[in-house]
Amino acid sequence: MGEENDCVNKAADRTVEQWLSHAQEVVPLALDKARQVKGFPGRWKMIISRLEQVPTRLSDLSSHPCFSKNTLCKEQLQAVSKTLDEAIELADICIQEKYEGKLQMQSDLDSLLGKLDLNLRDCGLLIKTGVLGETTTTTTTCVSSNLSSASEDLPQINIKELLARLQIGHLEAKHKALDAIVEIMREDEKSVLSVLGRSNVAALVQLMTATSPRLREKTVAVICSLAESGCCEEWLVSEGVLPSLIRVIESGSLVGKEKATISLQRLSMSHEIARAIVGHGGVRPLIEICTTGDSVSQAAAACTLKNISVVPEVRQALAEEGIVRVMLDLLGSGMLLGSKEYAAECLQNLTASNETLRRSVIAEGGIRTLLAYLDGPLPQEPAMGALRNLVASVSMEFLDTLGFLPRLVHVLKSGSLGAQQAAASAICRVCDSPEVKKTVAEAGCIPLLIKMLEAKTSGAREVAAQALSSLMTLSHNRREVKNNKKSVPNLVQLLDPNPQNTAKKYAISCLLGLSASRKCKRLMVSHGAIGYLKKLA
């Protein structure tokens, strides 16, 4: 035991130059032994081919100006030396034919070949990544000696070296480096983002295919942070992160699925990436998360699908995967309010311009579900917007049976400004006959539309004026507008010639409808209508 410890200590005390010298001395011996082996000729031929490349890699590494100052160089030379020693040992066993079994030796030789390939690749990466010029032994002591305790020594860790370690070495070393990066990002995310390069992103994406579930989970957590930062979307996508994220959503752990879904949520804000998610088969797994995932994952999946539905050319593909039914179910029973709002936005997008999709939503009971959702205390725009898109595709009789007008009045009274605007737009779409216009007025919409003429946004004022203009073609409705004290003052204000005032033409139409009344004429004059009209002329 004492002798073993002495050997270990001596090896640890070697300088990087001594490790280089040792490796250079052992390569010819390993080659000589390998060429003497008669058995397993195919495998040994490949091993010899790799051994012959080692001197060049060692020469490239040792010629770097920072070679002697870098911990990674020393570690890499230790790994190469260990592999060379193993090659000599296996060659001796094969020469003497003392192996226990042929299959076991084949496995051992395959393992050796893999280690040689890893050594050659890692030597090349050390030069390629440029990390040798950026890290020195003085700044990386705690990384090389105890990566697992990184949380205790965060200030000492050289982040560029940690990122390089994601590309170099065996799986366990990468695991420890990733642990340290996760810990640093928890404390100071910007410190990692500021030095991140494309090769580091590529290494992270590569780790998402690791055999270790825990390693994949931690990698997805880092990817999620990168996606949410918005600093390297292009790198992530070009390095192939989308199919990897989709695979995690399909078969990863609960935490992995959550982080992968949140990553896609952020990335899908780009129309181009949204199309790519569809192209990689991401819709079905996202829909599955909407039906079976936890609350956070469900909301992230619904938001991702909402983002994708913004792109017109993929809406039919979404429908073919069953998105309409899923979004309606979410609207009725989603775990979080956010999930329901994302579902409403998705339905609004799907029904914006495609009559086939509108019919599909209607056939699935979409109008009833949307109306039920609008019963809430503060109706928002997406649900009312989706309903607005649908109302022209069904009869007013059908809408009446579902309680459409009471909900419309509720939205005009209590909804957000966007919801009120969508409700006024819905009135414009359904008022295609005197009977409907009379019913809408009797439901109490006119006073609410007159009040909406005072809205802060020009779009809301315009659509309110447009709805009133349509309703006022009926004499009974004109009388109701005339008798409202706020109607004339509000309409006159909409004659403002400012180009941003888009409600002018509808205001003029409404005022013309009231001009037969002397009382209304006097009110128009007293509120400055003549001055406005002169400017408009």
Disulfide bonds with the S-S distance in Angstrom:
none
